[in-house]
Amino acid sequence: MDIIANYGNVLLILAIVFGTFMAWGIGANDVANAMGTSVGSGAVTIKQAIIIAVIFEFAGAILAGGEVTATIRKGILDAQLFTNDPHLLVYGMMASLLAAGSWLLIASSLGWPVSTTHSIVGAIVGFGAVGVGIDAVAWSKVFQIIISWIASPVLAGIISFALFRSLQNLIIDTQDPFHNSKKYVPYYMFLVGFVVSLVTIFKGLKHVGLSFSTSSSYLLALGFGLLVAIIGSLMIRKIQLIPDENKDFSFASMERVFGVLMIITAAAMAFAHGSNDVANAIGPLAAIYSVIESGGVIGSKSALPLWILLVGGVGIVVGLITYGHKVIATIGTGITQLTPSRGFAATLAAAATVVIASGTGIPVSTTQVLVGAVLGVGLARGMAALDTRVINRIFLSWIITLPAGGFMSILFFFALKGAFGA
């Protein structure tokens, strides 16, 4: 308690710096989930993607980022073990933010799309197991996360494979792909509106105190899906066939129709991502703030002031602007060549997987979901369409994320103990 009383303000300032650093890492690495397919498919330029993401990621983080955050992220640790030593929880959460942020900086500089969720979880597990004790970690939750490494990309890949096959059968491999795209794309637009609004309702709006019953959620999503389909139909009605543009690539006119769809998808996914993943940075920060503000009392939940949301939102936006282009390039062009129709199938599959996961309580990584979805689209075109070297590097980065976060967190934890006292 004496350490909290003597160094509380210093620790809080450091925590804000570390939390901003972690949010920067999310922007630099994880925003590629929402933007990579749109850029890689040519539907938007990197500049346009950054503008869309800045607006919608920030809006998602602030409007739906969370009013109350659990003190211990995803129940990885038993908070009651820190009742007599609350400063150890503060050190641990600070070490976790710094470790996860450092790992995201390393991964982003290499262009690796890693999981921000797994980075912070690995960091919390690391300091908990070594700094407090093996029994402090809820190993069943860690095992769930490891299972999700396999389950979530596979599920997204299956959905994107099926979606792209349906596009091939209904539109791409037909006599008149341009006419059929204008005929069937509004139905896919409805799917986008329906699925992405479900992501937002299930994963975002509950944080601002708006909770709906399951039936109401589906009705709202149906209404939003219809609205998107109507607006989208009006937009694609203006697109005319230009025979000359199809000389080099016979589907160029058709892909312009899907380009409209990708812009809508990019904006909606950026909002949903901002509302969900900002918690990876502000969850530990909220825990630290709660302990310091209460003078060392450990609570199960912590109130979330607006300024903490702003820290997360600003950090994400700055990370995207300064460093996000590297991972966007890996997701968008490294795995397989994307067009708007392929990018659409991958993005919708990723969103659908997040909805399924949130409904069943499976902890998933949006990065891994998106990579799995892009792989599924590539497989629908045959193994030759995939760059296996890039895929192998991505898989390797996933395997080492948890131990890397954990190892760095242990080092930072003991450094903080040495600096401020045990």
C-alpha positions, 0 to 999 in steps of 0.5 A: 500500500505504501508504494501505491501511496508514494509512487501512485502518480508516477506509476499512472503516468508511466501506465498511460505512456505504456498504454498509448504504446500498446494502442500504437502497436494495435494501430500499426499491426491489427488495423490491417485486419480491417484494411488489408483486403480493401487495399490489396484488392485495389478497391481503395488506395493506402491513403484512402484506407488510412482516412477511412480507418482513422475515422471509423477505428477512432469512432468505434474505440470512443463510441463503443470501446467500453464503459466498464472493463474487467480488471483482469483481461479475459479472466487470465489471473485471479485478482484476489491473489493481489489483495495484500500486494496491489502494487504487484498487479500494477507492475504486472499490468504495466509490464504486460502493456510494455511487453505486448507493445514491444512485441507488436513493434518488432512484428510490425517492423517485419510486416508480420500480422500477429494477434494483439489479443494473444500478445497481451494475454501472453504477457499477462500469463508470463508475469502471473506465472513467474511473478506471482505463481503458477496457480495464479494463471487460469490455464484452462483459459490459456488452453482455450486461446491455443485451441482458437489458433487452429479453430478460428482461421480454419472456420474463416477459411471454410466460410471464405472458400464457400463464399468465393465458390458461390461468387464463381458459380453465380457471377464470375464463371457465367456468360455475362459476369457484369450483368450478373454482378449487378443482379446478385451483389445487392444480396451480398451487400445485405449479407455484409450489412447484416453480419457487420451490424451483428459484430457491432451489436454483440461486440461493441454496443454492449460496452456503452450500456446498450444491450439487446435481446438475441431476437432484437439484435437479429431484427436490428441487423436485418434492418441494417442489412436491408438499408445497406442493400438499398443504398448499395443498389442505388450506387451500383446502378450508376456503374456502366459497362465499358467494353474497352476496360475488359481487354486486358482483364475480362472482369474489370467492369464486374470488379468495379461493382465489387469495389463499391461493396469493399468500401462499405465493408472496410468502413464497417469492419474498421468500426467493429475492430476499433470497438473490440480491440481497443480493450487490449490496450485500455483493459490493463490501463483501466486495471492500473487506474482503478488500483491507484485511484482506490489507494490499493483496493482490488476490485473485480471491475473498474470504471472507465473514464473517457480519457482512457478511451481517448488514449486507446483511440488516439494510439490506434490512429497514430500507429496506423498512420505511422507504421500500418502500411507494412502489415497492410501490404502483407495481408493485402498482397503477400498471401495471394493476389486479391481483387475486390470480389476476392477481398469481399469474400475474405472480409465477410468471412472474417466478420462472420467468424467473429459473430459466430465466435462472440455467440459461442464464447470462443476467444478469437484473434481478428488477425488470425481470422482474416489471414485464414479467410484470405487463405480460403479465397486463395485455396478456392483458386488453387494452391498455386495462387498462394505464396507459401513462404509468406504463409509460413512466416505468418504461422511462425509469428503466431507460434512465438507471440505468446512466449515472446510476450510472456518472456518480455513481460517477466523481464519488465516486471522484475525491472519495475520491482527493482525500480520501485520496490517489492 
